[in-house]
């Protein structure tokens, strides 16, 4: 029986995405799929014990050590294990994107952002468009929740309707690209941000122009979020970015 997209994402959620620039869709992945991703992620973190600096696979936290491995990001996880590769074309994720974006979509890149219990670093406010400018803005990032996302463990925070506004400066005071919006400029009301919370197996989707970030993980539980970047088939990159093979 063909998969019914209307049973996964509602018309109200479609309206919310178009109005606010982000939405959470519950229970997209099974608990078995979530369990497998956690196992693979734990193995990758364990394998980082002897890594002493950032490389093609790992971005490390400053406090990372062999005794207490702390990984901030795993690059291109879909190239590292079939558990992540299978999600790129997961039928439920694709159906949701087709309803929110465009019938024909392309997958671009992936990353796995990790926040260790009682530690994981914050992510500064930014727009993905600053990193991925294309010929049009029909791009979105899917956040696959591998853990329950609650306020205390640093969920994604999005500013509603910011995808309808301007592209903000992502350079520091010296003019160097830093990939973040400086809050001290007073250009935005960050208190309007909404947390993308949900149970493990749910997904968030945010538009490429949506301003977002996340806080420190203050809970005693890890926060693992797999991010998959997609674009409409007629959106072509305006800059060429280096491809991280993960090898």
Secondary structure, 3 states (H helix, E strand, C coil): CCCCHHHCCCHHHHHHHHHHCEEEECCCCCHHHHHHHHHHHHHHHHCCCCCCCCCCCEEECCCCCCCCCCEEEEECHHHCCHHHHHHHCCHHHHHHHHHHCCCCEEEEEEEEEEECCCCCCCEEEECHHHCCCECCCCEEEEEEECCCECHHHCCEEEECCHHHCCCCCCECCCCCECCCCCHHHCCCCHHHEEECCECCCCEEEEECCCCEEECCCCCCCCEEEEEEEEEECCCCECCCCCCCCCC
